[in-house]
């Protein structure tokens, strides 16, 4: 994997671009559920949505890899916590405030009390569960590095990954539903309280984060895996898994299949990233820019979708028309990036947007190419 002096894997700019495109695709395609007449659009949309199921898992993988690359051997974690928590929490609070204001005006019965719970439960918009889980990984990271250090000394670098996969399976088959039901019997300050909390706990996602740590610590093994799965021969298996995910839709078995699906998808995604890196054309620059702004896009895109959808409706373009999706997807990305760019021009704008860019050194010296500073 090509690395630059700052300790950055260049493929990750593109991987995060693919990940956020997948996430936005899922939320854009959800509008096909409103179609009530016979149409191929829901079928195609559903397939594309499940093809994009790798989105958030890839973000967790990249986070685990990059944190391991930069901080695995760091003794004092004070700077780590200060930088990581501030880079996550300040944008979260800023964008949660925007969503809460939007909810107060658009959702009947949405009260100030519910808004406070939304902030505490990472639920001002449903996608913020990702931030709750990421924060847990940041707190767990020093413990995970000690565990990995210990297992490597014993010659079992795979140990933590194996345990996290076992926990993933046990969590979805036996724990998550009873836990949600149990929490609901204890307290229900908001509707679906148990489900909200259970969906935001780290055991259901730890395997992806630990996979990133393991990949960084065993580069030869990981590169060999990427070489095997990056070939076109895995595409039929990936498509078969997509059909299975489409059939299952949600639930514990669906969640179990997301893990092997994501591991297989990383090969083609790496291959596509390297292909873009070699060409450096408009498509490569666009994908890399989207990757640079990926965290900010994640925060902003649900509001951007609402703005674009309302404009499309005003123009008489609705979800039962293919053009609706062809405009909504790129329109959401462009509007999100434009809003983030303008926000960054304000004092302290980069702290609020979650997108901090700085010059990245190249192999031969200084470069003015931006990259996102946070993981």
C-alpha positions as CSV (number, residue, x, y, z in Angstrom):
1,X,0.0,0.0,0.0
2,X,1.5,3.4,-1.0
3,X,2.2,5.5,2.1
4,X,3.1,9.1,2.3
5,X,5.3,10.7,4.9
6,X,2.5,11.7,7.2
7,X,1.6,8.0,7.7
8,X,-1.4,8.0,5.4
9,X,-2.5,5.2,3.1
10,X,-3.6,7.0,0.0
11,X,-6.2,4.4,-0.9
12,X,-8.2,5.5,2.1
13,X,-9.1,8.9,0.6
14,X,-10.9,6.9,-2.1
15,X,-12.2,4.2,0.2
16,X,-14.0,6.8,2.3
17,X,-15.3,8.4,-0.8
18,X,-16.8,5.0,-1.8
19,X,-18.2,4.5,1.7
20,X,-20.0,7.9,1.9
21,X,-21.4,7.4,-1.6
22,X,-22.8,4.1,-0.5
23,X,-24.4,5.6,2.6
24,X,-26.0,8.4,0.7
25,X,-27.2,5.9,-1.9
26,X,-29.0,3.9,0.7
27,X,-30.8,7.0,2.0
28,X,-31.6,8.3,-1.5
29,X,-33.0,4.9,-2.6
30,X,-35.2,4.7,0.4
31,X,-37.7,7.0,-1.4
32,X,-38.6,4.1,-3.7
33,X,-40.5,2.7,-0.7
34,X,-43.1,5.4,-1.3
35,X,-44.0,4.0,-4.8
36,X,-47.4,2.2,-4.6
37,X,-47.8,1.3,-8.3
38,X,-46.1,-1.5,-10.2
39,X,-42.6,-0.4,-11.1
40,X,-39.0,-1.7,-11.6
41,X,-37.6,1.3,-9.6
42,X,-38.2,-0.3,-6.1
43,X,-36.5,-3.5,-7.3
44,X,-33.4,-1.7,-8.7
45,X,-33.3,0.6,-5.7
46,X,-33.4,-2.2,-3.3
47,X,-30.6,-4.0,-5.0
48,X,-28.4,-0.9,-5.1
49,X,-29.2,-0.2,-1.5
50,X,-27.9,-3.6,-0.4
51,X,-25.0,-3.4,-2.7
52,X,-24.1,-0.3,-0.6
53,X,-24.4,-2.1,2.7
54,X,-20.6,-1.9,3.0
55,X,-20.7,1.9,3.6
56,X,-20.6,2.2,7.4
57,X,-18.5,-1.0,8.0
58,X,-15.8,0.4,5.7
59,X,-15.7,3.6,7.7
60,X,-15.1,1.6,10.9
61,X,-12.4,-0.5,9.1
62,X,-10.6,2.7,7.9
63,X,-10.8,4.2,11.4
64,X,-9.3,1.1,13.0
65,X,-6.5,0.9,10.5
66,X,-5.6,4.6,10.7
67,X,-5.7,4.8,14.5
68,X,-3.5,1.7,14.6
69,X,-1.1,3.2,12.1
70,X,-0.8,6.5,14.0
71,X,-1.3,5.6,17.6
72,X,-0.6,1.9,18.2
73,X,2.7,2.5,20.0
74,X,1.9,5.9,21.5
75,X,2.2,5.7,25.3
76,X,0.4,8.9,26.4
77,X,-3.1,9.0,25.0
78,X,-4.1,12.5,26.3
79,X,-3.4,14.2,23.0
80,X,-5.2,11.3,21.2
81,X,-8.3,11.8,23.2
82,X,-8.3,15.6,23.0
83,X,-7.9,15.6,19.2
84,X,-10.3,12.7,18.4
85,X,-13.0,13.6,20.8
86,X,-13.1,17.3,19.8
87,X,-13.0,16.4,16.1
88,X,-16.1,14.2,16.6
89,X,-18.1,15.9,19.3
90,X,-18.0,19.6,18.2
91,X,-19.4,18.8,14.7
92,X,-21.9,16.4,16.3
93,X,-23.3,19.0,18.6
94,X,-23.4,21.6,15.8
95,X,-25.2,19.4,13.4
96,X,-27.5,17.9,16.0
97,X,-28.6,21.5,16.8
98,X,-29.5,22.0,13.2
99,X,-31.5,18.7,13.0
100,X,-33.2,19.5,16.2
101,X,-34.4,22.9,15.0
102,X,-35.5,21.2,11.8
103,X,-37.4,18.5,13.8
104,X,-39.1,21.1,16.0
105,X,-40.6,22.8,12.9
106,X,-41.4,19.7,10.9
107,X,-42.3,16.8,13.3
108,X,-45.7,17.2,15.2
109,X,-45.3,16.6,18.9
110,X,-41.5,16.9,18.8
111,X,-40.8,18.7,22.1
112,X,-37.8,20.3,23.8
113,X,-37.6,17.3,26.1
114,X,-37.5,15.0,23.1
115,X,-34.8,17.2,21.6
116,X,-32.6,16.8,24.7
117,X,-33.1,13.0,24.6
118,X,-32.2,13.2,20.9
119,X,-28.9,14.8,21.8
120,X,-28.1,12.3,24.5
121,X,-29.1,9.3,22.4
122,X,-27.4,10.4,19.2
123,X,-30.8,10.4,17.6
124,X,-31.5,13.9,16.2
125,X,-31.4,12.1,13.0
126,X,-31.2,8.3,12.7
127,X,-27.7,8.2,11.1
128,X,-26.0,9.6,14.2
129,X,-25.8,6.1,15.8
130,X,-22.5,5.8,13.9
131,X,-21.0,8.7,16.0
132,X,-22.0,7.0,19.2
133,X,-20.3,3.8,18.2
134,X,-17.2,5.6,16.9
135,X,-16.8,7.4,20.3
136,X,-16.9,4.0,22.1
137,X,-14.2,2.7,19.8
138,X,-12.0,5.8,20.7
139,X,-12.4,5.0,24.4
140,X,-11.7,1.3,23.9
141,X,-8.7,1.9,21.6
142,X,-6.0,1.9,24.3
143,X,-7.4,-1.4,25.7
144,X,-7.5,-2.9,22.2
145,X,-3.9,-2.0,21.4
146,X,-2.7,-3.6,24.7
147,X,-4.7,-6.7,23.8
148,X,-3.2,-6.8,20.3
149,X,0.3,-6.2,21.7
150,X,-0.1,-9.1,24.1
151,X,-1.5,-11.5,21.5
152,X,1.3,-10.6,19.0
153,X,3.9,-11.4,21.6
154,X,2.3,-14.9,22.0
155,X,2.3,-15.3,18.2
156,X,-1.5,-15.0,17.9
157,X,-2.1,-11.7,16.0
158,X,-5.4,-13.1,14.9
159,X,-6.8,-13.5,18.5
160,X,-8.6,-10.2,19.0
161,X,-10.1,-10.4,15.5
162,X,-11.4,-13.9,16.1
163,X,-12.9,-12.9,19.5
164,X,-14.5,-9.8,18.0
165,X,-16.1,-11.9,15.2
166,X,-17.4,-14.4,17.7
167,X,-18.8,-11.5,19.8
168,X,-20.4,-10.1,16.6
169,X,-22.2,-13.4,15.9
170,X,-23.3,-13.9,19.5
171,X,-24.5,-10.3,19.8
172,X,-26.9,-10.5,16.8
173,X,-28.1,-14.1,17.4
174,X,-28.7,-14.0,21.1
175,X,-28.1,-10.6,22.8
176,X,-29.3,-7.5,20.9
177,X,-33.0,-8.3,20.8
178,X,-33.4,-9.4,24.5
179,X,-31.2,-6.4,25.6
180,X,-33.5,-4.0,23.7
181,X,-36.6,-5.6,25.2
182,X,-35.1,-5.6,28.7
183,X,-34.2,-1.9,28.5
184,X,-37.7,-1.1,27.4
185,X,-39.1,-2.8,30.4
186,X,-36.8,-0.8,32.7
187,X,-37.4,2.6,31.2
188,X,-38.8,4.2,28.1
189,X,-38.2,7.9,28.2
190,X,-38.7,8.0,24.4
191,X,-40.4,5.6,22.0
192,X,-38.2,2.7,21.1
193,X,-35.7,3.5,23.8
194,X,-34.3,0.0,24.1
195,X,-33.8,-0.4,20.4
196,X,-32.1,3.0,20.2
197,X,-29.6,2.1,22.9
198,X,-28.9,-1.5,21.7
199,X,-28.3,-0.3,18.2
200,X,-25.6,2.2,19.5
201,X,-23.5,-0.3,21.5
202,X,-20.1,-1.3,20.2
203,X,-20.4,-5.2,20.1
204,X,-22.4,-5.0,16.9
205,X,-19.7,-3.2,15.0
206,X,-16.4,-4.0,16.8
207,X,-15.4,-6.7,14.2
208,X,-15.0,-4.1,11.5
209,X,-12.9,-1.8,13.6
210,X,-10.7,-4.6,14.9
211,X,-10.4,-5.9,11.3
212,X,-8.8,-2.5,10.5
213,X,-6.3,-2.8,13.4
214,X,-5.5,-6.4,12.4
215,X,-5.0,-5.4,8.7
216,X,-2.5,-2.7,9.7
217,X,-0.6,-5.0,12.0
218,X,-0.4,-7.9,9.5
219,X,0.3,-6.1,6.2
220,X,1.6,-9.1,4.3
221,X,-1.4,-11.2,5.2
222,X,-3.8,-8.4,4.4
223,X,-2.2,-7.5,1.1
224,X,-2.4,-11.1,0.1
225,X,-6.1,-11.2,0.9
226,X,-6.7,-8.0,-1.0
227,X,-4.8,-9.4,-4.0
228,X,-7.1,-12.5,-4.0
229,X,-10.4,-10.8,-3.4
230,X,-9.5,-7.9,-5.7
231,X,-9.9,-10.1,-8.7
232,X,-13.0,-10.3,-10.9
233,X,-13.6,-13.9,-9.8
234,X,-15.1,-12.8,-6.5
235,X,-17.8,-10.6,-8.2
236,X,-20.3,-13.5,-8.6
237,X,-20.0,-14.3,-4.9
238,X,-20.5,-10.6,-4.0
239,X,-23.6,-10.4,-6.2
240,X,-24.9,-13.6,-4.6
241,X,-24.5,-12.1,-1.1
242,X,-26.2,-8.9,-2.3
243,X,-29.2,-10.9,-3.4
244,X,-29.2,-12.7,0.0
245,X,-29.0,-9.3,1.8
246,X,-31.8,-8.1,-0.4
247,X,-34.0,-11.1,0.5
248,X,-33.3,-10.8,4.2
249,X,-33.6,-7.0,4.2
250,X,-32.8,-6.6,8.0
251,X,-32.5,-8.7,11.1
252,X,-29.8,-10.8,12.8
253,X,-29.1,-13.1,9.8
254,X,-28.8,-10.0,7.5
255,X,-26.3,-8.5,10.0
256,X,-24.3,-11.7,10.0
257,X,-24.0,-11.6,6.2
258,X,-22.9,-8.0,6.2
259,X,-19.6,-9.0,7.8
260,X,-18.4,-11.4,5.0
261,X,-19.9,-9.2,2.4
262,X,-17.9,-6.2,3.6
263,X,-14.6,-8.2,3.9
264,X,-15.1,-9.4,0.3
265,X,-16.0,-5.9,-0.9
266,X,-12.8,-4.4,0.4
267,X,-10.8,-6.2,-2.3
268,X,-12.7,-4.6,-5.3
269,X,-12.8,-1.3,-3.4
270,X,-9.0,-1.3,-3.0
271,X,-8.6,-2.3,-6.6
272,X,-10.9,0.6,-7.7
273,X,-9.0,3.0,-5.4
274,X,-5.6,2.0,-7.0
275,X,-7.1,2.3,-10.4
276,X,-8.2,5.9,-9.7
277,X,-4.8,6.7,-8.1
278,X,-3.0,5.7,-11.3
279,X,-5.2,7.8,-13.5
280,X,-5.7,11.0,-11.5
281,X,-8.4,12.3,-13.8
282,X,-11.6,14.2,-13.0
283,X,-13.2,11.1,-11.6
284,X,-10.3,10.4,-9.3
285,X,-10.1,14.0,-8.1
286,X,-13.9,14.0,-7.4
287,X,-13.8,10.7,-5.5
288,X,-10.9,11.9,-3.4
289,X,-12.6,15.2,-2.6
290,X,-15.7,13.3,-1.6
291,X,-13.5,11.1,0.7
292,X,-11.9,14.2,2.2
293,X,-15.3,15.7,3.0
294,X,-16.8,12.3,4.0
295,X,-17.4,13.0,7.7
296,X,-19.0,16.3,7.0
297,X,-21.1,14.9,4.2
298,X,-22.2,12.2,6.6
299,X,-23.4,14.8,9.1
300,X,-25.0,17.1,6.5
301,X,-26.5,14.8,3.9
302,X,-29.9,14.1,5.5
303,X,-30.6,17.8,5.5
304,X,-29.3,18.1,2.0
305,X,-31.6,15.3,0.8
306,X,-34.6,17.1,2.3
307,X,-33.7,20.4,0.5
308,X,-33.1,18.6,-2.9
309,X,-36.3,16.5,-2.6
310,X,-38.5,19.5,-1.8
311,X,-37.0,21.3,-4.9
312,X,-37.7,18.2,-7.1
313,X,-41.3,18.0,-5.8
314,X,-41.7,21.7,-6.6
315,X,-40.6,20.9,-10.2
316,X,-43.0,18.0,-10.5
317,X,-40.3,15.3,-10.2
318,X,-41.3,12.5,-7.9
319,X,-40.0,9.1,-6.5
320,X,-41.8,7.1,-9.2
321,X,-39.5,8.6,-11.9
322,X,-35.9,7.4,-12.5
323,X,-34.8,11.0,-13.0
324,X,-35.6,11.7,-9.4
325,X,-32.8,9.4,-8.2
326,X,-30.4,10.5,-10.9
327,X,-30.7,14.1,-9.7
328,X,-31.1,13.4,-6.0
329,X,-27.8,11.4,-5.4
330,X,-25.3,13.8,-7.0
331,X,-27.4,16.8,-5.9
332,X,-27.1,15.7,-2.3
333,X,-23.4,15.2,-2.5
334,X,-22.8,18.5,-4.2
335,X,-25.1,20.5,-1.9
336,X,-23.5,18.9,1.2
337,X,-19.9,19.7,0.0
338,X,-20.9,23.3,-1.0
339,X,-22.4,23.9,2.4
340,X,-19.3,22.5,4.1
341,X,-17.0,24.6,2.0
342,X,-18.9,27.7,2.9
343,X,-19.0,26.8,6.6
344,X,-15.2,26.3,6.5
345,X,-14.8,29.9,5.4
346,X,-16.3,31.1,8.7
347,X,-14.2,31.6,11.9
348,X,-13.9,28.2,13.6
349,X,-15.8,26.8,10.6
350,X,-13.6,23.7,10.3
351,X,-14.3,22.8,13.9
352,X,-18.0,22.9,13.2
353,X,-18.0,21.2,9.9
354,X,-15.9,18.2,10.9
355,X,-13.7,18.7,7.8
356,X,-10.2,20.0,8.5
357,X,-7.8,20.0,5.6
358,X,-4.1,20.7,5.7
359,X,-1.2,20.3,3.3
360,X,-0.1,16.7,3.0
361,X,3.6,16.1,2.4
362,X,4.4,14.0,-0.6
363,X,7.3,11.6,-1.1
364,X,9.4,14.4,-2.7
365,X,8.5,17.3,-0.4
366,X,5.7,19.6,0.5
367,X,2.3,19.3,-1.2
368,X,-0.7,21.5,-1.2
369,X,-3.2,18.6,-1.6
370,X,-5.7,18.7,1.2
371,X,-6.8,15.8,3.3
372,X,-9.2,15.5,6.2
373,X,-7.3,15.6,9.4
374,X,-9.7,13.4,11.5
375,X,-10.3,9.7,11.1
